[in-house]
Amino acid sequence: MRALVATQPRSLAVVPAWRDRPVSVSLWLPLTPLLILLAPLVLILTPFVACSRRARAVGSLRMLGAIGAILTSLSGTRIEVDTPRARVRLRIF
């Protein structure tokens, strides 16, 4: 029994299985609820945009409509970023 006690314990290096694989993150970004929440803000900011000198060349409602059209045209966009340590996927709908 003394021979077993006198030996030094072995250290076991345990590597978790999740460190072998890259972390995968998938996100969904719905734009429709975001646009609905921002609509009152757009109506409040319209007079201020109309008063600015730069915006006088373009109608303020037309400019805000164009920004909304750009945001809604992003629907269906998929963005994928792959790195050795992480994989990120973003879907805009």
C-alpha positions as protocol buffer text, in pm:
chain_id: "A"
residue {
  index: 1
  type: MET
  ca { x: 0 y: 0 z: 0 }
}
residue {
  index: 2
  type: ARG
  ca { x: 284 y: 241 z: 67 }
}
residue {
  index: 3
  type: ALA
  ca { x: 397 y: 224 z: -293 }
}
residue {
  index: 4
  type: LEU
  ca { x: 61 y: 354 z: -410 }
}
residue {
  index: 5
  type: VAL
  ca { x: 60 y: 642 z: -164 }
}
residue {
  index: 6
  type: ALA
  ca { x: 417 y: 748 z: -241 }
}
residue {
  index: 7
  type: THR
  ca { x: 360 y: 795 z: -614 }
}
residue {
  index: 8
  type: GLN
  ca { x: 261 y: 1135 z: -742 }
}
residue {
  index: 9
  type: PRO
  ca { x: -91 y: 1170 z: -878 }
}
residue {
  index: 10
  type: ARG
  ca { x: -121 y: 1211 z: -1252 }
}
residue {
  index: 11
  type: SER
  ca { x: -288 y: 1521 z: -1382 }
}
residue {
  index: 12
  type: LEU
  ca { x: -540 y: 1453 z: -1653 }
}
residue {
  index: 13
  type: ALA
  ca { x: -601 y: 1732 z: -1898 }
}
residue {
  index: 14
  type: VAL
  ca { x: -963 y: 1713 z: -2000 }
}
residue {
  index: 15
  type: VAL
  ca { x: -1051 y: 1921 z: -2305 }
}
residue {
  index: 16
  type: PRO
  ca { x: -1422 y: 1991 z: -2341 }
}
residue {
  index: 17
  type: ALA
  ca { x: -1574 y: 1880 z: -2670 }
}
residue {
  index: 18
  type: TRP
  ca { x: -1721 y: 2225 z: -2739 }
}
residue {
  index: 19
  type: ARG
  ca { x: -1373 y: 2377 z: -2779 }
}
residue {
  index: 20
  type: ASP
  ca { x: -1304 y: 2161 z: -3082 }
}
residue {
  index: 21
  type: ARG
  ca { x: -1588 y: 2315 z: -3281 }
}
residue {
  index: 22
  type: PRO
  ca { x: -1645 y: 2683 z: -3363 }
}
residue {
  index: 23
  type: VAL
  ca { x: -1929 y: 2853 z: -3180 }
}
residue {
  index: 24
  type: SER
  ca { x: -2236 y: 2887 z: -3401 }
}
residue {
  index: 25
  type: VAL
  ca { x: -2474 y: 3181 z: -3354 }
}
residue {
  index: 26
  type: SER
  ca { x: -2786 y: 3232 z: -3565 }
}
residue {
  index: 27
  type: LEU
  ca { x: -2983 y: 3556 z: -3532 }
}
residue {
  index: 28
  type: TRP
  ca { x: -3305 y: 3667 z: -3694 }
}
residue {
  index: 29
  type: LEU
  ca { x: -3377 y: 4038 z: -3732 }
}
residue {
  index: 30
  type: PRO
  ca { x: -3739 y: 4116 z: -3819 }
}
residue {
  index: 31
  type: LEU
  ca { x: -3763 y: 4462 z: -3980 }
}
residue {
  index: 32
  type: THR
  ca { x: -4142 y: 4491 z: -3994 }
}
residue {
  index: 33
  type: PRO
  ca { x: -4193 y: 4530 z: -3617 }
}
residue {
  index: 34
  type: LEU
  ca { x: -3895 y: 4765 z: -3611 }
}
residue {
  index: 35
  type: LEU
  ca { x: -4053 y: 4983 z: -3881 }
}
residue {
  index: 36
  type: ILE
  ca { x: -4385 y: 4985 z: -3696 }
}
residue {
  index: 37
  type: LEU
  ca { x: -4211 y: 5100 z: -3377 }
}
residue {
  index: 38
  type: LEU
  ca { x: -4017 y: 5373 z: -3561 }
}
residue {
  index: 39
  type: ALA
  ca { x: -4315 y: 5512 z: -3757 }
}
residue {
  index: 40
  type: PRO
  ca { x: -4428 y: 5755 z: -3482 }
}
residue {
  index: 41
  type: LEU
  ca { x: -4071 y: 5880 z: -3449 }
}
residue {
  index: 42
  type: VAL
  ca { x: -4060 y: 5952 z: -3822 }
}
residue {
  index: 43
  type: LEU
  ca { x: -4380 y: 6157 z: -3799 }
}
residue {
  index: 44
  type: ILE
  ca { x: -4237 y: 6358 z: -3508 }
}
residue {
  index: 45
  type: LEU
  ca { x: -3906 y: 6424 z: -3687 }
}
residue {
  index: 46
  type: THR
  ca { x: -4060 y: 6524 z: -4023 }
}
residue {
  index: 47
  type: PRO
  ca { x: -4096 y: 6898 z: -3940 }
}
residue {
  index: 48
  type: PHE
  ca { x: -3734 y: 6914 z: -3820 }
}
residue {
  index: 49
  type: VAL
  ca { x: -3607 y: 6749 z: -4135 }
}
residue {
  index: 50
  type: ALA
  ca { x: -3816 y: 6987 z: -4345 }
}
residue {
  index: 51
  type: CYS
  ca { x: -3652 y: 7287 z: -4174 }
}
residue {
  index: 52
  type: SER
  ca { x: -3294 y: 7182 z: -4237 }
}
residue {
  index: 53
  type: ARG
  ca { x: -3116 y: 7351 z: -4527 }
}
residue {
  index: 54
  type: ARG
  ca { x: -2971 y: 7034 z: -4677 }
}
residue {
  index: 55
  type: ALA
  ca { x: -3308 y: 6860 z: -4692 }
}
residue {
  index: 56
  type: ARG
  ca { x: -3484 y: 7143 z: -4877 }
}
residue {
  index: 57
  type: ALA
  ca { x: -3356 y: 7012 z: -5210 }
}
residue {
  index: 58
  type: VAL
  ca { x: -3550 y: 6688 z: -5151 }
}
residue {
  index: 59
  type: GLY
  ca { x: -3893 y: 6666 z: -4993 }
}
residue {
  index: 60
  type: SER
  ca { x: -3873 y: 6543 z: -4635 }
}
residue {
  index: 61
  type: LEU
  ca { x: -4152 y: 6287 z: -4673 }
}
residue {
  index: 62
  type: ARG
  ca { x: -3996 y: 6165 z: -4996 }
}
residue {
  index: 63
  type: MET
  ca { x: -3659 y: 6123 z: -4824 }
}
residue {
  index: 64
  type: LEU
  ca { x: -3809 y: 5935 z: -4530 }
}
residue {
  index: 65
  type: GLY
  ca { x: -4005 y: 5719 z: -4773 }
}
residue {
  index: 66
  type: ALA
  ca { x: -3682 y: 5636 z: -4956 }
}
residue {
  index: 67
  type: ILE
  ca { x: -3512 y: 5535 z: -4631 }
}
residue {
  index: 68
  type: GLY
  ca { x: -3811 y: 5313 z: -4550 }
}
residue {
  index: 69
  type: ALA
  ca { x: -3793 y: 5159 z: -4898 }
}
residue {
  index: 70
  type: ILE
  ca { x: -3425 y: 5080 z: -4849 }
}
residue {
  index: 71
  type: LEU
  ca { x: -3495 y: 4913 z: -4515 }
}
residue {
  index: 72
  type: THR
  ca { x: -3781 y: 4705 z: -4654 }
}
residue {
  index: 73
  type: SER
  ca { x: -3572 y: 4601 z: -4954 }
}
residue {
  index: 74
  type: LEU
  ca { x: -3330 y: 4431 z: -4713 }
}
residue {
  index: 75
  type: SER
  ca { x: -3591 y: 4160 z: -4651 }
}
residue {
  index: 76
  type: GLY
  ca { x: -3451 y: 3816 z: -4724 }
}
residue {
  index: 77
  type: THR
  ca { x: -3088 y: 3921 z: -4674 }
}
residue {
  index: 78
  type: ARG
  ca { x: -2861 y: 3658 z: -4521 }
}
residue {
  index: 79
  type: ILE
  ca { x: -2525 y: 3754 z: -4376 }
}
residue {
  index: 80
  type: GLU
  ca { x: -2277 y: 3480 z: -4284 }
}
residue {
  index: 81
  type: VAL
  ca { x: -1947 y: 3540 z: -4108 }
}
residue {
  index: 82
  type: ASP
  ca { x: -1715 y: 3241 z: -4061 }
}
residue {
  index: 83
  type: THR
  ca { x: -1403 y: 3260 z: -3850 }
}
residue {
  index: 84
  type: PRO
  ca { x: -1197 y: 2979 z: -3699 }
}
residue {
  index: 85
  type: ARG
  ca { x: -1353 y: 3037 z: -3357 }
}
residue {
  index: 86
  type: ALA
  ca { x: -1710 y: 3141 z: -3443 }
}
residue {
  index: 87
  type: ARG
  ca { x: -1974 y: 3115 z: -3710 }
}
residue {
  index: 88
  type: VAL
  ca { x: -2235 y: 3394 z: -3713 }
}
residue {
  index: 89
  type: ARG
  ca { x: -2544 y: 3391 z: -3932 }
}
residue {
  index: 90
  type: LEU
  ca { x: -2782 y: 3687 z: -3952 }
}
residue {
  index: 91
  type: ARG
  ca { x: -3111 y: 3670 z: -4139 }
}
residue {
  index: 92
  type: ILE
  ca { x: -3310 y: 3986 z: -4203 }
}
residue {
  index: 93
  type: PHE
  ca { x: -3679 y: 3943 z: -4283 }
}
